[in-house]
C-alpha cells in the first residue's frame, strides 16, 4: 500500500469492536455467520463484504448460463435441505443463500460495500484492527476484533486471467473475459469463439449455442467431463414416498459423498478404466466418427485437474446438433477477423470470449501486519489448511478441489466455534499454531503436490500460498471423507495449539 493511497483515505471514526469478524458474504461467510449464531450464542460478530450484496461468485459472475459445477446436495449447507435440481443456476443458489440469511436473522450482521485495506494484529492488545472504506459513501471504517475468520474465497473477482496473446489488439470484434462479462453483450447471430475448456467454457458454450450463429470452443488441450441427468433418482424416489426433506438431504448427501470418494479412489487406482468409461459416454452422444482422441482425451490421469459435470450433456448435445464445435490447437496470433492457429487454420469471429481462468488471491489482497511487520503468508505452514504458523486468532476457509467447497466451510465452521468456546472456557485471549518438537524436522513442501492436482491458476499462484508438512495435521488433504472425522477429533489441547 502506498503512502499516497493511505493519505487519500478519510480518517475513520472511533473503532467498533466485535468478538469475531468474518470477511466475505459468499457461501463460506454466510455459513460462518450461521455457525457463530447457532453454536456460539452471545458472541458478537460482523460480516464485511466488498460487493453490494451477498453471494460471492454467484453474484460477480454474469456470463450466460452461470451454474454450479458441484451438486447442490453437497454444495448446499448441511443444515438447510436443497430441494431443487442438483446442478443449479446462480439465481437459484443466491435465492437459497438469501433464505439462510433471512431465516436466521443474519442480515443485521452483514455490512455490504465494505472493502478492507489492512488488517493489523497487536499482541499487546490481543486484537485485530481492520481498516476499510465504504464504496457507497467513501466513509472510512475501523473495526477491532478478537478473532478474524477469512471467508473471502481464493481468487480475484472481476479480474480474470487474460493471456498475452500476440496481436489481440488487432481484433476488430469484441474480446471479453468470462470474469468481466458485459451485461449488454449481444451475441445473437454472431460467430463466437470461447477460449478455454474448463467449467466456465463448458457452461458458456451451450448457453450461447442456438442463439449465436455458431460457437467454437477453442482449447489448447482437452479436459475430462462427466455427464448425466440433472436429477438424483434417489431424491426423486424419496419425495414420492413423502419422506421429510431434511432426511432426503442427509441421505442423498451421504450417497453422493460416498460415490465421489469411490470415484476419486478409482481415478488413482484404475485411471485407464475410468478414462474409458467417461469417453464411452461421450461417444454415445457424439457418434462413432467424432474425433474423441483429439478433442476429449487428456494426456493426464482423471482428477489431476478438476472434472466439470455437464448436466444433461448440454455441451455435447450442442456439438452433436452442429450449433457448436470444438477445436484443439494453439493460438499463433489474433488478427482483425479472428484467430490464426499454429496448425494453419484460421477461425473467424465477431466475439471472442476468454474463459481462461483467474488470478489466485490469498487473504483478499489485504495488507496484513503482525505486530508491525508485514505478513509473509507464503512462509507460514498450514495447520489442516485453515490456520497458519505465526498468525494468531485467524482461520481461513479453503474448500475442496474434488468435492464441494461448502463441505469444508461447514467443517471449518464447527472447528472455529469449538475453538472459540474452548478459549473462553480456558480464559485464553490468543491462540496460534506452531510446529511441535516432533514436527520440526519434517519436510516442508508446497501447498499441494503438483503430481496430485495441477490446474493452471494454482500453478501460477503456488508461490503465494503457505507451505505444508508431510503429516496430515500440517496440510490440506483434499479428502472430505477422512477430514469429516479428523476435524471432529482435533485435540484442542494438543501441543500444536499455543494459547495465551
Residue pairs with C-beta under 8 A, 6 or more apart in sequence:
1 117
1 118
1 367
9 117
9 131
9 133
9 140
10 133
10 138
10 139
10 140
11 140
12 131
12 139
12 140
12 141
12 142
13 140
13 141
13 142
14 142
15 129
15 142
15 143
15 144
16 46
16 141
16 142
16 143
16 144
17 44
17 143
17 144
17 145
18 44
18 45
18 46
18 143
18 144
18 145
18 146
19 43
19 44
19 45
19 145
19 146
19 147
19 420
20 36
20 43
20 44
20 45
20 145
20 146
20 147
20 148
20 149
20 420
21 45
21 46
21 47
21 48
21 128
21 130
21 143
21 145
21 147
21 148
21 149
22 29
22 32
22 33
22 36
22 45
22 46
22 47
22 48
22 149
22 151
23 29
23 47
23 48
23 116
23 148
23 149
23 150
23 151
23 152
23 364
23 366
24 47
24 48
24 49
24 56
24 150
24 151
24 152
24 153
24 364
25 33
25 47
25 49
25 51
25 53
25 54
25 55
25 56
25 110
25 112
26 54
26 55
26 56
26 57
26 58
26 151
26 152
26 153
27 56
27 57
27 58
27 75
27 93
27 97
27 405
27 406
27 409
28 56
28 151
28 153
28 397
28 399
28 405
28 406
28 409
28 412
29 47
29 49
29 54
29 56
29 149
29 151
29 152
30 47
30 54
30 97
30 100
30 101
30 106
31 77
31 100
31 151
31 406
31 409
31 410
31 413
32 47
32 149
32 151
32 397
32 409
32 412
32 413
32 416
33 45
33 47
33 104
33 106
33 109
33 110
34 77
34 79
34 100
34 104
34 106
34 413
35 410
35 413
35 414
35 416
35 417
36 43
36 45
36 413
36 416
36 417
37 45
37 104
37 105
37 106
37 109
38 79
38 104
39 413
39 414
39 417
39 418
39 421
40 417
40 420
40 421
43 420
45 109
46 109
46 110
46 111
46 143
47 106
47 109
47 110
47 111
48 111
48 114
48 116
48 130
48 132
48 143
49 110
49 111
49 112
49 113
49 114
50 113
50 114
50 115
50 116
50 135
51 59
51 60
51 112
51 113
51 157
52 112
52 113
52 136
53 59
53 112
54 94
54 97
54 98
54 101
54 110
54 112
55 90
55 93
55 94
55 97
56 153
56 157
57 90
57 153
57 157
58 66
58 90
58 93
58 94
58 97
59 90
59 94
60 157
60 158
60 179
61 90
61 178
61 179
61 181
62 181
62 183
63 178
63 181
63 200
63 203
63 204
63 207
63 353
63 355
64 203
64 204
64 207
64 208
65 89
65 203
65 204
65 206
65 207
65 208
66 89
66 90
66 203
67 87
67 88
67 89
67 90
67 203
67 311
68 75
68 87
68 88
68 93
69 87
69 199
69 202
69 203
69 306
69 308
69 309
70 309
70 403
70 404
70 405
71 86
71 87
71 232
71 256
71 309
71 404
72 82
72 84
72 85
72 86
72 87
72 88
72 92
72 93
72 96
73 82
73 86
73 232
73 235
73 249
73 252
73 253
73 256
74 253
74 256
74 257
74 260
74 403
74 404
74 406
74 407
75 93
75 404
75 405
75 406
76 82
76 96
76 249
76 406
77 100
77 406
77 410
78 249
78 250
78 253
78 410
79 410
80 96
80 99
80 100
80 103
80 249
81 245
81 246
81 248
81 249
82 88
82 96
82 249
83 245
84 92
84 96
85 230
85 231
85 311
86 230
86 231
86 232
86 235
86 311
87 230
87 309
87 311
88 96
100 106
101 107
101 110
111 141
112 136
113 134
113 135
113 136
113 137
114 132
114 133
114 134
114 135
114 141
115 132
115 133
115 134
115 135
116 130
116 131
116 132
116 364
116 366
117 131
117 132
117 133
117 366
117 367
118 130
118 131
118 366
118 367
118 368
118 369
119 128
119 129
119 130
119 131
119 148
119 366
119 367
119 368
119 369
120 128
120 129
120 131
120 368
120 369
120 372
121 127
121 128
121 368
121 369
121 370
121 371
121 391
121 392
121 393
122 129
122 371
123 371
123 392
123 430
126 146
126 392
126 393
126 429
126 430
126 500
127 144
127 145
127 146
128 144
128 145
128 146
128 147
128 148
128 393
128 394
129 142
129 143
129 144
130 142
130 143
130 144
130 145
130 148
131 140
131 141
131 142
132 140
132 141
132 142
132 143
133 139
133 140
133 141
134 140
134 141
146 393
146 429
147 393
147 394
147 395
147 416
147 420
148 393
148 394
148 395
149 394
149 395
149 397
149 416
150 363
150 364
150 394
150 395
150 396
150 397
151 397
151 409
152 361
152 363
152 364
153 361
154 360
154 361
154 362
154 398
155 358
155 359
155 360
155 361
155 457
156 358
156 359
156 361
156 365
157 179
158 179
158 180
159 179
159 180
159 358
159 359
160 177
160 178
160 179
160 180
160 354
160 356
160 357
160 358
160 359
161 356
161 357
161 358
161 359
161 456
161 457
161 460
162 177
162 354
162 356
163 354
163 356
165 331
165 333
165 334
166 331
166 332
166 333
166 334
167 333
167 334
167 335
168 175
168 334
169 334
170 334
170 335
170 336
171 334
171 335
171 336
171 337
171 338
171 349
171 352
172 336
172 337
173 337
173 338
173 349
173 350
173 351
173 352
174 182
174 185
174 350
174 351
174 352
175 351
175 352
175 354
176 182
176 185
176 351
176 352
176 353
176 354
177 353
177 354
177 355
177 356
178 196
178 200
178 201
178 204
178 353
178 354
178 355
178 356
179 358
185 351
187 208
187 211
187 212
187 350
187 351
188 211
188 212
189 211
189 212
189 213
190 212
190 213
190 350
190 351
191 212
191 213
191 214
191 216
191 348
191 349
191 350
191 351
192 208
192 212
192 213
192 214
192 215
192 216
192 349
192 350
192 351
192 352
192 353
193 215
193 216
193 218
193 338
193 339
193 347
193 349
193 351
193 352
193 353
194 201
194 204
194 205
194 208
194 215
194 216
194 217
194 218
194 353
194 355
195 201
195 218
195 219
195 331
195 352
195 353
195 354
195 355
195 356
196 217
196 218
196 219
196 353
196 354
196 355
196 356
196 357
197 217
197 219
197 220
197 221
197 222
197 223
198 223
198 306
198 308
198 355
198 357
198 455
199 306
199 308
200 355
201 217
201 219
201 355
202 223
202 225
202 308
202 310
202 315
204 353
204 355
205 215
205 217
205 315
205 318
205 324
206 314
206 315
206 317
206 318
206 324
208 215
209 215
209 318
209 321
209 323
209 324
210 318
210 323
212 323
212 351
214 323
214 324
214 325
215 318
215 323
215 324
215 325
216 324
216 325
216 326
216 327
216 347
216 349
217 315
217 324
217 325
217 326
217 327
218 327
218 329
218 331
218 339
218 347
219 295
219 326
219 327
219 328
220 328
220 329
220 330
220 331
221 298
221 299
221 328
222 294
222 295
222 296
222 297
222 298
222 328
223 296
223 298
223 305
223 307
223 308
224 275
224 278
224 296
224 298
224 302
224 303
224 305
224 307
225 278
225 282
225 296
225 307
225 308
225 309
225 310
225 315
225 316
226 278
226 281
226 307
226 308
226 309
226 310
227 281
227 282
227 285
227 309
227 310
227 311
227 312
227 313
227 316
228 309
228 311
228 312
228 313
229 311
229 312
230 311
230 312
232 252
232 256
234 251
234 252
234 255
235 248
235 252
238 247
238 248
238 251
238 252
239 248
257 403
257 407
257 480
257 481
258 481
260 402
260 403
261 479
261 480
261 481
263 274
264 303
264 402
266 273
266 274
267 274
267 301
267 302
267 303
268 301
268 303
271 301
271 302
274 302
275 297
275 301
275 302
278 302
279 292
279 296
279 297
282 290
282 292
282 296
282 316
283 290
283 292
285 313
285 316
285 317
285 320
286 292
286 316
286 319
286 320
287 320
294 328
295 326
295 328
296 326
298 305
303 402
303 453
304 451
304 452
304 453
304 454
305 453
305 454
305 455
306 401
306 402
306 455
310 316
315 324
318 324
319 325
319 326
327 341
327 345
327 347
329 341
329 342
329 343
329 345
330 341
330 342
330 343
331 339
331 340
331 341
331 342
332 339
332 340
332 341
332 342
333 339
333 340
334 340
334 352
335 346
337 348
337 349
338 346
338 347
338 348
338 349
338 352
339 346
339 347
339 349
339 352
340 346
341 347
357 455
357 456
357 457
358 457
359 457
359 460
359 461
360 457
360 458
360 460
360 461
360 464
360 465
362 377
362 461
362 464
362 465
363 375
363 377
363 396
367 374
368 374
368 375
368 377
368 391
369 375
370 390
370 391
370 392
375 391
377 388
377 464
377 465
377 466
378 463
378 464
378 465
378 466
378 467
379 466
379 467
380 388
380 389
380 390
380 391
380 466
380 467
381 388
381 389
381 435
381 444
381 466
381 467
381 468
381 469
381 474
382 388
382 447
382 466
382 467
382 468
382 474
382 475
382 476
383 389
383 433
383 473
383 474
383 496
384 472
384 473
384 474
384 475
384 476
384 477
384 483
384 486
384 487
384 490
385 396
385 398
385 408
385 475
385 476
385 477
386 395
386 396
386 397
386 398
386 412
386 415
386 476
387 394
387 395
387 396
387 432
387 433
388 394
388 396
388 433
388 466
389 432
389 433
389 434
389 435
390 432
391 432
392 430
392 431
392 432
393 430
393 431
393 432
395 412
395 415
395 416
395 419
397 408
397 409
397 412
398 408
398 476
399 405
399 406
399 407
399 408
399 409
400 407
400 408
400 478
400 480
401 453
401 455
401 478
402 453
402 478
403 480
407 480
407 484
408 480
408 483
411 480
411 483
411 484
411 487
412 487
414 487
414 488
415 487
415 490
418 492
419 431
419 492
422 492
423 429
423 431
423 499
426 499
428 499
428 500
429 500
430 499
430 500
431 497
431 498
431 499
431 500
432 497
432 498
433 496
433 497
433 498
434 496
434 498
435 442
435 469
435 474
435 496
436 494
436 495
436 496
437 495
439 469
439 471
439 473
439 474
439 496
442 469
442 470
442 471
442 474
443 469
443 470
444 467
444 468
444 469
445 467
445 468
445 469
445 470
445 475
446 462
446 465
446 467
446 468
447 458
447 462
447 465
447 466
447 467
447 468
447 476
448 458
448 462
448 468
448 476
448 478
450 459
450 462
452 478
453 478
468 474
468 475
468 476
469 475
472 486
473 496
477 483
